[in-house]
Amino acid sequence: MEKEYRILLAEDEAKLSFVIQEELNNHGYKTDVAYDGQVAEKLFSQHQYSLVLLDINLPYKNGLALCKEFRAANKNIPIIMLTALGELQDKIDAFGYGADDYIVKPFHFDELFARIKVSLKRTDSEESNIKFIDVEDLHIDFVTKTVTRGGGEIPLTAKEFSLLTLLASNRNKVISKHEILEKVWDLNFDTGTNTIEVYISFLRNKIDKKFETKLIHTKPGFGYYMI
């Protein structure tokens, strides 16, 4: 691996954290482990991380609180939740606090590394020559990574930004769930979860809810599109 990536792993289960750290190291990632939320908070303030892996149930300070704090400090760093909590509301809460991805334990390492790879690829990739996209009164700025509508800025997570730009770049074209998985999550298989639906719901709440003209639409059985 040409570039060195440094990952913060916050996991209180010692055996599991050791296995994950070992696998990450074997793949060339430098990994720091925090066994509780306070240590994770301290490490995050001391180092420049490429990506964060967060458990939710951590001693002293839970993963959701850390996720919110890390996202406020760095809007672009990929944050992946690794947790045994698999209910829909748990995922919605995590995405609401700024998580980019959510993996339920037990998980396959192939899936974990696929998610890590696409997250790092997104942060490394340089934008194309297109500096911005306008859809009606929605303005997407690729240089500053900001989105505004009606003149007001709309805060988005990195994953929400990627999904929005995919839809906006293909205006009036229906984008299937399979294509979204490939281009936003870099996965060529259906994970069997409703992650895409959750992200679309978050985007609609942020992009369309306050406005009379709705930009994000669903074509049942086919996918999603922007007008």
N, CA, C and O of each residue as an XYZ file, in Angstrom:
908
protein
N       0.850     -1.175      0.000
C       0.000      0.000      0.000
C       0.893      1.235      0.000
O       1.679      1.415      0.930
N       0.795      2.094     -1.023
C       1.690      3.224     -1.173
C       1.450      4.267     -0.086
O       2.401      4.760      0.520
N       0.230      4.594      0.157
C      -0.090      5.594      1.159
C      -0.388      4.912      2.482
O      -1.063      3.883      2.522
N       0.114      5.487      3.561
C      -0.169      4.905      4.871
C      -1.466      5.472      5.418
O      -1.637      6.687      5.520
N      -2.367      4.583      5.765
C      -3.633      4.974      6.353
C      -3.612      4.635      7.839
O      -3.142      3.570      8.241
N      -4.122      5.548      8.636
C      -4.182      5.327     10.082
C      -5.640      5.268     10.513
O      -6.418      6.186     10.250
N      -5.999      4.176     11.178
C      -7.385      3.936     11.565
C      -7.513      3.926     13.082
O      -6.678      3.358     13.786
N      -8.569      4.563     13.569
C      -8.897      4.499     14.991
C      -9.999      3.466     15.181
O     -11.080      3.587     14.604
N      -9.723      2.455     15.988
C     -10.695      1.403     16.295
C     -11.114      1.547     17.752
O     -10.286      1.396     18.651
N     -12.387      1.836     17.994
C     -12.919      1.938     19.353
C     -13.800      0.713     19.606
O     -14.929      0.632     19.120
N     -13.269     -0.226     20.365
C     -13.940     -1.508     20.635
C     -13.521     -1.979     22.026
O     -12.330     -2.146     22.292
N     -14.509     -2.198     22.926
C     -14.170     -2.535     24.307
C     -13.954     -4.022     24.537
O     -13.423     -4.416     25.576
N     -14.358     -4.855     23.580
C     -14.147     -6.293     23.732
C     -12.711     -6.628     23.298
O     -12.380     -6.560     22.114
N     -11.879     -6.985     24.258
C     -10.438     -7.125     24.018
C     -10.104     -8.130     22.926
O      -9.304     -7.835     22.038
N     -10.712     -9.320     22.980
C     -10.387    -10.356     22.000
C     -10.766     -9.917     20.591
O      -9.999    -10.100     19.645
N     -11.952     -9.337     20.460
C     -12.410     -8.896     19.143
C     -11.545     -7.760     18.624
O     -11.178     -7.747     17.449
N     -11.217     -6.814     19.481
C     -10.394     -5.683     19.039
C      -9.021     -6.154     18.588
O      -8.454     -5.613     17.638
N      -8.479     -7.173     19.275
C      -7.171     -7.712     18.885
C      -7.237     -8.339     17.497
O      -6.347     -8.134     16.672
N      -8.297     -9.104     17.244
C      -8.454     -9.767     15.945
C      -8.624     -8.735     14.838
O      -7.999     -8.842     13.783
N      -9.475     -7.728     15.078
C      -9.695     -6.692     14.068
C      -8.408     -5.918     13.798
O      -8.056     -5.658     12.647
N      -7.715     -5.556     14.869
C      -6.454     -4.822     14.707
C      -5.443     -5.638     13.913
O      -4.760     -5.107     13.037
N      -5.349     -6.918     14.217
C      -4.405     -7.790     13.513
C      -4.744     -7.870     12.029
O      -3.857     -7.794     11.179
N      -6.042     -8.026     11.717
C      -6.471     -8.094     10.315
C      -6.185     -6.772      9.597
O      -5.729     -6.767      8.454
N      -6.454     -5.662     10.268
C      -6.186     -4.351      9.672
C      -4.698     -4.169      9.408
O      -4.298     -3.691      8.347
N      -3.891     -4.551     10.378
C      -2.435     -4.437     10.210
C      -1.939     -5.311      9.063
O      -1.063     -4.909      8.297
N      -2.508     -6.511      8.952
C      -2.126     -7.422      7.864
C      -2.467     -6.846      6.491
O      -1.837     -7.191      5.491
N      -3.465     -5.968      6.452
C      -3.855     -5.327      5.192
C      -3.113     -4.009      4.967
O      -3.379     -3.297      3.998
N      -2.188     -3.694      5.864
C      -1.360     -2.514      5.667
C      -1.841     -1.253      6.358
O      -1.276     -0.179      6.153
N      -2.886     -1.372      7.183
C      -3.396     -0.198      7.878
C      -2.743     -0.074      9.249
O      -2.628     -1.063      9.974
N      -2.321      1.118      9.605
C      -1.811      1.383     10.956
C      -3.030      1.605     11.837
O      -3.875      2.445     11.526
N      -3.131      0.866     12.929
C      -4.357      0.884     13.724
C      -4.098      1.184     15.194
O      -3.265      0.546     15.836
N      -4.829      2.170     15.715
C      -4.807      2.473     17.144
C      -6.109      1.967     17.752
O      -7.184      2.156     17.184
N      -6.004      1.324     18.910
C      -7.180      0.750     19.560
C      -7.509      1.508     20.836
O      -6.630      1.802     21.646
N      -8.788      1.819     20.999
C      -9.284      2.422     22.234
C     -10.329      1.479     22.822
O     -11.265      1.067     22.137
N     -10.157      1.144     24.098
C     -11.081      0.214     24.742
C     -12.244      0.918     25.439
O     -13.152      0.263     25.950
N     -12.218      2.243     25.461
C     -13.359      2.984     26.001
C     -13.470      4.322     25.286
O     -12.565      4.733     24.560
N     -14.601      4.993     25.506
C     -14.880      6.221     24.783
C     -13.948      7.367     25.105
O     -13.626      8.170     24.229
N     -13.511      7.456     26.346
C     -12.618      8.548     26.732
C     -11.258      8.430     26.054
O     -10.688      9.433     25.624
N     -10.737      7.206     25.958
C      -9.464      6.993     25.271
C      -9.610      7.287     23.783
O      -8.722      7.879     23.169
N     -10.737      6.869     23.205
C     -10.988      7.137     21.781
C     -11.016      8.639     21.523
O     -10.450      9.120     20.541
N     -11.669      9.362     22.398
C     -11.755     10.818     22.281
C     -10.369     11.449     22.339
O     -10.060     12.353     21.563
N      -9.544     10.973     23.253
C      -8.195     11.508     23.420
C      -7.327     11.222     22.194
O      -6.624     12.101     21.697
N      -7.391      9.965     21.713
C      -6.593      9.600     20.546
C      -7.003     10.409     19.316
O      -6.156     10.837     18.532
N      -8.303     10.611     19.159
C      -8.797     11.353     17.994
C      -8.272     12.783     17.994
O      -7.988     13.354     16.941
N      -8.146     13.355     19.192
C      -7.657     14.738     19.300
C      -6.149     14.836     19.082
O      -5.626     15.911     18.792
N      -5.453     13.702     19.225
C      -3.994     13.714     19.145
C      -3.455     13.335     17.766
O      -2.324     13.688     17.431
N      -4.243     12.626     16.966
C      -3.747     12.096     15.699
C      -4.666     12.452     14.534
O      -5.844     12.765     14.709
N      -4.083     12.393     13.349
C      -4.840     12.622     12.125
C      -5.220     11.266     11.541
O      -4.371     10.582     10.969
N      -6.468     10.876     11.676
C      -6.896      9.548     11.225
C      -7.503      9.600      9.829
O      -8.089     10.601      9.415
N      -7.342      8.482      9.117
C      -7.927      8.343      7.789
C      -9.362      7.845      7.864
O     -10.170      8.107      6.973
N      -9.675      7.107      8.959
C     -10.983      6.466      9.093
C     -11.180      6.054     10.552
O     -10.212      5.783     11.264
N     -12.438      6.009     10.991
C     -12.755      5.606     12.358
C     -13.742      4.438     12.342
O     -14.741      4.472     11.623
N     -13.453      3.401     13.144
C     -14.364      2.282     13.365
C     -14.873      2.387     14.799
O     -14.083      2.364     15.742
N     -16.191      2.502     14.964
C     -16.763      2.774     16.279
C     -17.774      1.721     16.707
O     -18.713      1.416     15.973
N     -17.578      1.169     17.898
C     -18.639      0.402     18.538
C     -19.572      1.402     19.214
O     -19.152      2.512     19.539
N     -20.821      1.027     19.429
C     -21.753      1.942     20.089
C     -21.664      1.816     21.604
O     -21.566      2.819     22.311
N     -21.699      0.581     22.100
C     -21.687      0.353     23.545
C     -20.255      0.376     24.085
O     -19.614     -0.662     24.246
N     -19.778      1.583     24.358
C     -18.429      1.762     24.901
C     -18.519      2.323     26.320
O     -19.423      3.105     26.611
N     -17.604      1.941     27.202
C     -17.582      2.496     28.560
C     -17.256      3.994     28.534
O     -16.540      4.469     27.653
N     -17.790      4.723     29.508
C     -17.508      6.134     29.770
C     -18.133      7.094     28.757
O     -18.718      8.105     29.143
N     -18.013      6.785     27.474
C     -18.629      7.628     26.455
C     -18.999      6.754     25.275
O     -18.127      6.133     24.666
N     -20.293      6.694     24.938
C     -20.721      5.735     23.909
C     -20.382      6.200     22.495
O     -20.043      7.360     22.257
N     -20.486      5.252     21.572
C     -20.073      5.499     20.198
C     -20.886      6.546     19.477
O     -20.355      7.241     18.611
N     -22.167      6.683     19.809
C     -22.995      7.694     19.152
C     -22.539      9.106     19.539
O     -22.475     10.002     18.698
N     -22.226      9.283     20.813
C     -21.731     10.586     21.263
C     -20.393     10.904     20.600
O     -20.144     12.038     20.190
N     -19.534      9.882     20.501
C     -18.242     10.074     19.840
C     -18.425     10.393     18.367
O     -17.742     11.258     17.820
N     -19.355      9.686     17.724
C     -19.621      9.906     16.301
C     -20.031     11.357     16.055
O     -19.534     12.004     15.132
N     -20.933     11.856     16.881
C     -21.392     13.244     16.749
C     -20.236     14.215     16.939
O     -20.113     15.200     16.211
N     -19.395     13.930     17.917
C     -18.253     14.792     18.221
C     -17.215     14.761     17.099
O     -16.711     15.803     16.679
N     -16.901     13.552     16.619
C     -15.918     13.418     15.542
C     -16.408     14.078     14.259
O     -15.634     14.710     13.539
N     -17.702     13.924     13.981
C     -18.252     14.513     12.763
C     -18.218     16.033     12.827
O     -17.969     16.694     11.818
N     -18.466     16.587     14.000
C     -18.410     18.042     14.154
C     -16.988     18.552     13.957
O     -16.777     19.650     13.442
N     -16.015     17.745     14.372
C     -14.611     18.145     14.251
C     -14.076     17.961     12.839
O     -13.194     18.701     12.404
N     -14.608     16.980     12.127
C     -14.120     16.670     10.784
C     -15.283     16.139      9.953
O     -15.709     14.999     10.133
N     -15.792     16.962      9.048
C     -16.995     16.578      8.298
C     -16.698     15.563      7.198
O     -17.626     14.975      6.642
N     -15.426     15.346      6.876
C     -15.089     14.455      5.760
C     -14.562     13.081      6.167
O     -14.556     12.166      5.344
N     -14.120     12.913      7.415
C     -13.529     11.630      7.796
C     -14.586     10.524      7.775
O     -15.675     10.711      8.318
N     -14.285      9.375      7.157
C     -15.240      8.267      7.144
C     -15.396      7.662      8.545
O     -14.406      7.376      9.219
N     -16.640      7.474      8.968
C     -16.935      6.852     10.256
C     -17.833      5.645     10.011
O     -18.947      5.777      9.504
N     -17.333      4.467     10.379
C     -18.086      3.222     10.209
C     -18.420      2.662     11.584
O     -17.530      2.464     12.410
N     -19.697      2.408     11.829
C     -20.114      1.819     13.090
C     -19.988      0.295     13.003
O     -20.441     -0.318     12.036
N     -19.368     -0.310     14.022
C     -19.276     -1.767     14.146
C     -19.995     -2.137     15.444
O     -19.459     -1.905     16.528
N     -21.183     -2.701     15.355
C     -21.978     -2.880     16.561
C     -22.888     -4.092     16.473
O     -23.236     -4.548     15.384
N     -23.268     -4.604     17.628
C     -24.211     -5.720     17.700
C     -25.647     -5.232     17.604
O     -26.566     -6.039     17.463
N     -25.852     -3.925     17.678
C     -27.203     -3.351     17.622
C     -27.643     -3.267     16.166
O     -27.118     -2.467     15.392
N     -28.616     -4.104     15.804
C     -28.983     -4.203     14.401
C     -30.375     -3.736     14.049
O     -30.826     -3.951     12.923
N     -31.077     -3.099     14.984
C     -32.421     -2.619     14.696
C     -32.376     -1.384     13.796
O     -31.390     -0.648     13.780
N     -33.456     -1.173     13.051
C     -33.529     -0.048     12.123
C     -33.308      1.277     12.847
O     -32.604      2.148     12.338
N     -33.900      1.437     14.024
C     -33.758      2.693     14.745
C     -32.312      2.946     15.156
O     -31.855      4.089     15.186
N     -31.592      1.858     15.474
C     -30.173      2.004     15.817
C     -29.400      2.586     14.641
O     -28.544      3.453     14.817
N     -29.711      2.099     13.435
C     -29.028      2.592     12.239
C     -29.401      4.043     11.951
O     -28.545      4.861     11.615
N     -30.696      4.351     12.086
C     -31.153      5.719     11.850
C     -30.468      6.685     12.817
O     -30.047      7.775     12.431
N     -30.366      6.265     14.080
C     -29.694      7.111     15.077
C     -28.238      7.351     14.691
O     -27.742      8.476     14.759
N     -27.560      6.278     14.287
C     -26.145      6.400     13.929
C     -25.948      7.313     12.723
O     -25.066      8.171     12.728
N     -26.771      7.128     11.685
C     -26.668      7.992     10.512
C     -26.984      9.439     10.880
O     -26.382     10.372     10.348
N     -27.931      9.612     11.793
C     -28.286     10.953     12.226
C     -27.166     11.667     12.955
O     -27.070     12.894     12.911
N     -26.312     10.894     13.631
C     -25.173     11.474     14.340
C     -23.965     11.662     13.425
O     -22.943     12.200     13.849
N     -24.079     11.218     12.167
C     -23.003     11.484     11.206
C     -22.234     10.283     10.713
O     -21.230     10.442     10.018
N     -22.680      9.060     11.057
C     -21.982      7.867     10.572
C     -22.149      7.738      9.059
O     -23.193      8.085      8.507
N     -21.112      7.236      8.401
C     -21.164      7.012      6.954
C     -21.636      5.608      6.618
O     -22.234      5.387      5.565
N     -21.371      4.660      7.507
C     -21.699      3.268      7.226
C     -21.978      2.550      8.545
O     -21.642      3.047      9.620
N     -22.599      1.371      8.444
C     -23.053      0.660      9.639
C     -22.947     -0.835      9.374
O     -23.605     -1.355      8.472
N     -22.132     -1.521     10.147
C     -21.938     -2.959      9.981
C     -22.331     -3.654     11.285
O     -21.862     -3.293     12.364
N     -23.196     -4.654     11.159
C     -23.698     -5.365     12.336
C     -22.838     -6.595     12.620
O     -22.519     -7.362     11.711
N     -22.467     -6.776     13.886
C     -21.736     -7.965     14.316
C     -22.709     -9.138     14.427
O     -23.877     -8.946     14.767
N     -22.237    -10.343     14.142
C     -20.932    -10.691     13.570
C     -20.882    -10.335     12.087
O     -21.909    -10.338     11.408
N     -19.709    -10.036     11.597
C     -19.559     -9.634     10.208
C     -18.404    -10.398      9.574
O     -17.558    -10.960     10.270
N     -18.379    -10.412      8.238
C     -17.283    -11.033      7.503
C     -16.219     -9.974      7.232
O     -16.547     -8.848      6.858
N     -14.967    -10.320      7.414
C     -13.891     -9.359      7.197
C     -13.835     -8.892      5.750
O     -13.416     -7.767      5.478
N     -14.255     -9.749      4.815
C     -14.273     -9.329      3.406
C     -15.195     -8.130      3.224
O     -14.883     -7.201      2.478
N     -16.334     -8.160      3.913
C     -17.265     -7.033      3.821
C     -16.679     -5.800      4.496
O     -16.772     -4.695      3.961
N     -16.078     -5.982      5.661
C     -15.481     -4.853      6.373
C     -14.433     -4.165      5.514
O     -14.424     -2.939      5.400
N     -13.540     -4.960      4.904
C     -12.478     -4.350      4.113
C     -13.008     -3.733      2.822
O     -12.431     -2.775      2.308
N     -14.102     -4.278      2.298
C     -14.727     -3.664      1.124
C     -15.275     -2.287      1.488
O     -15.139     -1.335      0.720
N     -15.899     -2.188      2.672
C     -16.453     -0.907      3.117
C     -15.324      0.098      3.407
O     -15.423      1.273      3.053
N     -14.269     -0.376      4.044
C     -13.129      0.499      4.340
C     -12.504      1.010      3.041
O     -12.183      2.192      2.913
N     -12.339      0.103      2.088
C     -11.696      0.457      0.821
C     -12.463      1.554      0.095
O     -11.865      2.516     -0.389
N     -13.776      1.416      0.016
C     -14.553      2.422     -0.724
C     -14.571      3.745      0.024
O     -14.582      4.804     -0.603
N     -14.575      3.705      1.359
C     -14.566      4.937      2.136
C     -13.262      5.705      1.930
O     -13.269      6.924      1.761
N     -12.148      4.980      1.947
C     -10.853      5.625      1.743
C     -10.688      6.086      0.301
O     -10.071      7.118      0.034
N     -11.243      5.313     -0.621
C     -11.169      5.684     -2.034
C     -11.904      6.998     -2.269
O     -11.458      7.851     -3.037
N     -13.037      7.142     -1.594
C     -13.807      8.374     -1.737
C     -13.014      9.582     -1.247
O     -12.980     10.617     -1.912
N     -12.379      9.450     -0.092
C     -11.639     10.588      0.462
C     -10.377     10.885     -0.335
O      -9.905     12.022     -0.354
N      -9.830      9.874     -0.991
C      -8.599     10.071     -1.764
C      -8.850     10.616     -3.162
O      -8.022     11.334     -3.723
N      -9.986     10.269     -3.706
C     -10.238     10.601     -5.114
C     -10.366     12.097     -5.323
O     -10.971     12.800     -4.513
N      -9.802     12.572     -6.401
C      -9.911     13.981     -6.748
C     -11.162     14.175     -7.575
O     -11.529     13.325     -8.387
N     -11.809     15.301     -7.358
C     -13.030     15.585     -8.103
C     -12.688     15.821     -9.583
O     -11.563     16.182     -9.929
N     -13.672     15.611    -10.426
C     -13.497     15.842    -11.859
C     -13.402     17.348    -12.121
O     -13.392     18.148    -11.185
N     -13.335     17.719    -13.378
C     -13.243     19.129    -13.738
C     -14.517     19.898    -13.420
O     -14.516     21.129    -13.423
N     -15.601     19.184    -13.145
C     -16.853     19.833    -12.782
C     -16.715     20.410    -11.378
O     -16.450     19.680    -10.424
N     -16.894     21.713    -11.258
C     -16.726     22.380     -9.968
C     -18.036     22.450     -9.183
O     -18.024     22.497     -7.953
N     -19.155     22.458     -9.889
C     -20.438     22.527     -9.193
C     -21.554     21.994    -10.082
O     -21.403     21.897    -11.300
N     -22.674     21.651     -9.456
C     -23.884     21.234    -10.152
C     -25.055     21.993     -9.552
O     -25.169     22.102     -8.331
N     -25.923     22.516    -10.404
C     -27.149     23.173     -9.955
C     -28.359     22.383    -10.428
O     -28.463     22.035    -11.604
N     -29.261     22.106     -9.516
C     -30.535     21.465     -9.834
C     -31.622     22.343     -9.224
O     -31.809     22.358     -8.007
N     -32.343     23.079    -10.085
C     -33.297     24.077     -9.604
C     -32.548     25.050     -8.684
O     -31.581     25.677     -9.117
N     -32.978     25.185     -7.426
C     -32.304     26.104     -6.500
C     -31.319     25.375     -5.586
O     -30.866     25.927     -4.584
N     -30.993     24.128     -5.941
C     -29.997     23.349     -5.200
C     -28.625     23.552     -5.836
O     -28.473     23.408     -7.049
N     -27.632     23.885     -5.024
C     -26.272     24.127     -5.516
C     -25.306     23.201     -4.797
O     -25.218     23.212     -3.569
N     -24.571     22.387     -5.581
C     -23.575     21.463     -5.036
C     -22.198     21.947     -5.462
O     -21.899     22.032     -6.654
N     -21.359     22.264     -4.475
C     -20.017     22.778     -4.744
C     -19.008     21.679     -4.437
O     -18.871     21.263     -3.286
N     -18.295     21.204     -5.472
C     -17.346     20.102     -5.303
C     -16.022     20.570     -4.707
O     -15.275     19.760     -4.158
N     -15.726     21.847     -4.804
C     -14.476     22.371     -4.272
C     -14.551     22.463     -2.752
O     -13.649     22.011     -2.046
N     -15.635     23.052     -2.260
C     -15.788     23.233     -0.809
C     -16.572     22.099     -0.156
O     -16.710     22.050      1.066
N     -17.086     21.184     -0.987
C     -17.901     20.061     -0.482
C     -19.099     20.570      0.316
O     -19.419     20.047      1.383
N     -19.753     21.599     -0.220
C     -20.919     22.157      0.453
C     -22.139     22.088     -0.449
O     -22.030     22.055     -1.675
N     -23.305     22.067      0.188
C     -24.573     22.022     -0.530
C     -25.478     23.114      0.032
O     -25.618     23.252      1.247
N     -26.086     23.881     -0.857
C     -27.051     24.895     -0.434
C     -28.331     24.748     -1.232
O     -28.316     24.269     -2.366
N     -29.441     25.166     -0.633
C     -30.701     25.228     -1.357
C     -31.443     26.469     -0.897
O     -31.606     26.705      0.300
N     -31.888     27.255     -1.861
C     -32.542     28.505     -1.530
C     -31.626     29.454     -0.786
O     -32.085     30.322     -0.043
N     -30.318     29.286     -0.989
C     -29.349     30.156     -0.346
C     -28.892     29.702      1.020
O     -27.944     30.263      1.568
N     -29.545     28.693      1.588
C     -29.171     28.198      2.907
C     -28.343     26.928      2.813
O     -28.650     26.035      2.023
N     -27.284     26.848      3.627
C     -26.412     25.677      3.583
C     -27.078     24.475      4.240
O     -27.740     24.606      5.269
N     -26.895     23.292      3.633
C     -27.459     22.045      4.140
C     -26.314     21.125      4.535
O     -25.575     20.665      3.664
N     -26.148     20.847      5.817
C     -25.048     19.968      6.254
C     -25.308     18.522      5.872
O     -26.371     17.981      6.176
N     -24.348     17.892      5.206
C     -24.465     16.497      4.791
C     -23.243     15.719      5.255
O     -22.145     16.268      5.352
N     -23.442     14.436      5.542
C     -22.302     13.565      5.798
C     -21.632     13.265      4.455
O     -22.204     13.536      3.399
N     -20.443     12.716      4.496
C     -19.713     12.404      3.270
C     -20.494     11.422      2.395
O     -20.524     11.565      1.173
N     -21.121     10.430      3.018
C     -21.871      9.442      2.252
C     -23.130     10.057      1.642
O     -23.485      9.742      0.506
N     -23.805     10.932      2.389
C     -24.973     11.631      1.848
C     -24.564     12.506      0.664
O     -25.278     12.585     -0.335
N     -23.415     13.157      0.786
C     -22.918     14.003     -0.307
C     -22.668     13.163     -1.553
O     -23.008     13.577     -2.662
N     -22.069     11.974     -1.373
C     -21.783     11.094     -2.511
C     -23.067     10.635     -3.189
O     -23.153     10.602     -4.417
N     -24.068     10.280     -2.381
C     -25.345      9.825     -2.941
C     -26.046     10.959     -3.673
O     -26.578     10.761     -4.765
N     -26.049     12.144     -3.076
C     -26.691     13.296     -3.706
C     -26.030     13.644     -5.028
O     -26.718     13.913     -6.013
N     -24.700     13.641     -5.062
C     -24.005     13.999     -6.300
C     -24.219     12.949     -7.388
O     -24.244     13.285     -8.572
N     -24.375     11.678     -6.999
C     -24.676     10.642     -7.983
C     -26.022     10.917     -8.641
O     -26.153     10.827     -9.862
N     -27.017     11.250     -7.831
C     -28.356     11.532     -8.372
C     -28.344     12.813     -9.203
O     -28.926     12.862    -10.287
N     -27.678     13.850     -8.690
C     -27.658     15.139     -9.393
C     -26.876     15.074    -10.698
O     -27.203     15.769    -11.659
N     -25.842     14.236    -10.729
C     -25.033     14.092    -11.943
C     -25.764     13.320    -13.026
O     -25.361     13.338    -14.189
N     -26.833     12.647    -12.648
C     -27.628     11.851    -13.602
C     -29.078     12.314    -13.587
O     -30.003     11.507    -13.496
N     -29.255     13.617    -13.679
C     -30.583     14.219    -13.567
C     -31.569     13.603    -14.553
O     -31.277     13.445    -15.739
N     -32.745     13.260    -14.030
C     -33.841     12.640    -14.785
C     -33.580     11.190    -15.172
O     -34.396     10.577    -15.860
N     -32.459     10.641    -14.739
C     -32.160      9.230    -15.001
C     -32.401      8.439    -13.723
O     -31.940      8.822    -12.647
N     -33.136      7.320    -13.850
C     -33.415      6.479    -12.688
C     -32.161      5.666    -12.344
O     -31.625      4.944    -13.185
N     -31.708      5.795    -11.101
C     -30.526      5.074    -10.630
C     -30.990      3.905     -9.763
O     -31.653      4.110     -8.746
N     -30.644      2.690    -10.161
C     -31.076      1.501     -9.429
C     -30.321      1.358     -8.117
O     -29.257      1.949     -7.934
N     -30.882      0.570     -7.208
C     -30.204      0.306     -5.940
C     -28.860     -0.380     -6.181
O     -27.881     -0.109     -5.485
N     -28.825     -1.264     -7.166
C     -27.577     -1.962     -7.474
C     -26.496     -0.964     -7.903
O     -25.342     -1.072     -7.488
N     -26.880      0.004     -8.734
C     -25.911      1.001     -9.196
C     -25.464      1.892     -8.048
O     -24.296      2.274     -7.971
N     -26.394      2.225     -7.154
C     -26.034      3.032     -5.984
C     -25.043      2.276     -5.108
O     -24.063      2.856     -4.640
N     -25.288      0.985     -4.882
C     -24.365      0.174     -4.085
C     -22.976      0.158     -4.716
O     -21.970      0.247     -4.013
N     -22.924      0.044     -6.037
C     -21.637     -0.016     -6.731
C     -20.893      1.311     -6.665
O     -19.689      1.337     -6.408
N     -21.610      2.423     -6.898
C     -20.950      3.708     -7.054
C     -20.770      4.489     -5.756
O     -19.872      5.325     -5.654
N     -21.613      4.224     -4.772
C     -21.495      4.946     -3.504
C     -20.835      4.085     -2.436
O     -20.029      4.571     -1.643
N     -21.187      2.790     -2.423
C     -20.615      1.886     -1.421
C     -19.542      0.954     -1.976
O     -18.901      0.226     -1.218
N     -19.338      0.973     -3.320
C     -18.346      0.126     -3.967
C     -18.599     -1.356     -3.684
O     -17.663     -2.133     -3.490
N     -19.871     -1.730     -3.664
C     -20.252     -3.128     -3.438
C     -20.996     -3.636     -4.663
O     -21.860     -2.947     -5.207
N     -20.656     -4.843     -5.093
C     -21.338     -5.413     -6.258
C     -22.314     -6.497     -5.847
O     -22.662     -7.370     -6.642
N     -22.759     -6.435     -4.577
C     -23.753     -7.397     -4.105
C     -24.690     -6.688     -3.144
O     -24.318     -5.706     -2.501
N     -25.911     -7.198     -3.057
C     -26.913     -6.625     -2.168
C     -26.651     -7.106     -0.749
O     -26.619     -8.309     -0.493
N     -26.464     -6.171      0.171
C     -26.168     -6.540      1.555
C     -27.404     -7.055      2.294
O     -27.299     -7.585      3.400
N     -28.577     -6.896      1.673
C     -29.799     -7.366      2.316
C     -30.324     -6.404      3.366
O     -31.291     -6.720      4.060
N     -29.706     -5.234      3.498
C     -30.160     -4.246      4.466
C     -30.904     -3.122      3.748
O     -30.929     -3.064      2.519
N     -31.501     -2.245      4.522
C     -32.236     -1.114      3.946
C     -31.434      0.180      4.061
O     -32.006      1.260      4.210
N     -30.123      0.068      3.991
C     -29.248      1.234      4.135
C     -29.573      2.316      3.112
O     -29.628      3.495      3.463
N     -29.788      1.938      1.858
C     -30.057      2.926      0.813
C     -31.345      3.681      1.119
O     -31.394      4.904      0.990
N     -32.389      2.956      1.525
C     -33.657      3.597      1.847
C     -33.487      4.609      2.979
O     -34.069      5.694      2.953
N     -32.672      4.232      3.978
C     -32.434      5.129      5.104
C     -31.727      6.401      4.633
O     -32.090      7.503      5.045
N     -30.728      6.251      3.777
C     -29.989      7.416      3.293
C     -30.869      8.306      2.414
O     -30.793      9.531      2.498
N     -31.701      7.693      1.573
C     -32.628      8.474      0.751
C     -33.572      9.265      1.648
O     -33.865     10.429      1.376
N     -34.042      8.637      2.710
C     -34.938      9.314      3.655
C     -34.245     10.503      4.301
O     -34.841     11.572      4.440
N     -32.975     10.321      4.699
C     -32.225     11.424      5.293
C     -32.051     12.561      4.292
O     -32.214     13.730      4.642
N     -31.721     12.219      3.046
C     -31.541     13.258      2.030
C     -32.833     14.028      1.801
O     -32.822     15.254      1.695
N     -33.945     13.306      1.727
C     -35.233     13.976      1.507
C     -35.563     14.937      2.641
O     -36.064     16.037      2.407
N     -35.279     14.514      3.871
C     -35.547     15.387      5.016
C     -34.706     16.655      4.947
O     -35.157     17.733      5.333
N     -33.485     16.518      4.454
C     -32.587     17.668      4.415
C     -32.771     18.517      3.156
O     -32.690     19.744      3.217
N     -33.017     17.869      2.019
C     -33.055     18.562      0.737
C     -34.456     19.057      0.381
O     -34.614     20.168     -0.127
N     -35.481     18.228      0.648
C     -36.823     18.507      0.132
C     -37.857     18.947      1.160
O     -38.800     19.662      0.820
N     -37.695     18.533      2.397
C     -38.771     18.689      3.381
C     -39.287     20.116      3.516
O     -40.495     20.326      3.620
N     -38.403     21.087      3.516
C     -38.797     22.479      3.744
C     -39.201     23.213      2.471
O     -39.547     24.394      2.509
N     -39.153     22.498      1.332
C     -39.387     23.168      0.061
C     -40.597     22.579     -0.669
O     -40.868     21.381     -0.595
N     -41.305     23.444     -1.364
C     -42.504     23.003     -2.079
C     -42.145     22.078     -3.237
O     -42.804     21.060     -3.448
N     -41.101     22.429     -3.987
C     -40.667     21.598     -5.114
C     -39.773     20.479     -4.607
O     -38.711     20.731     -4.038
N     -40.210     19.232     -4.819
C     -39.438     18.072     -4.392
C     -38.498     17.643     -5.521
O     -38.917     17.495     -6.669
N     -37.232     17.446     -5.180
C     -36.233     17.108     -6.194
C     -35.933     15.612     -6.266
O     -35.611     15.105     -7.341
N     -36.032     14.899     -5.150
C     -35.683     13.478     -5.099
C     -36.950     12.640     -5.206
O     -37.888     12.813     -4.427
N     -36.970     11.736     -6.172
C     -38.167     10.936     -6.435
C     -37.841      9.447     -6.513
O     -36.700      9.049     -6.747
N     -38.867      8.647     -6.311
C     -38.740      7.192     -6.384
C     -39.548      6.665     -7.559
O     -40.687      7.078     -7.778
N     -38.951      5.748     -8.315
C     -39.708      4.997     -9.305
C     -39.819      3.580     -8.762
O     -38.864      2.808     -8.853
N     -40.978      3.225     -8.196
C     -41.127      1.936     -7.503
C     -40.651      0.758     -8.346
O     -41.023      0.607     -9.510
N     -39.818     -0.070     -7.725
C     -39.300     -1.254     -8.396
C     -38.086     -1.001     -9.265
O     -37.482     -1.942     -9.778
N     -37.715      0.285     -9.440
C     -36.596      0.614    -10.319
C     -35.467      1.360     -9.605
O     -34.297      1.007     -9.758
N     -35.812      2.388     -8.826
C     -34.772      3.122     -8.160
C     -35.165      4.551     -7.864
O     -36.333      4.843     -7.609
N     -34.168      5.461     -7.898
C     -34.385      6.847     -7.494
C     -33.827      7.793     -8.561
O     -32.923      7.438     -9.318
N     -34.387      9.004     -8.601
C     -33.924      9.979     -9.573
C     -34.187     11.386     -9.066
O     -34.993     11.590     -8.158
N     -33.494     12.365     -9.667
C     -33.728     13.776     -9.393
C     -34.278     14.447    -10.631
O     -33.849     14.150    -11.746
N     -35.232     15.356    -10.443
C     -35.813     16.061    -11.591
C     -34.991     17.310    -11.910
O     -35.317     18.041    -12.845
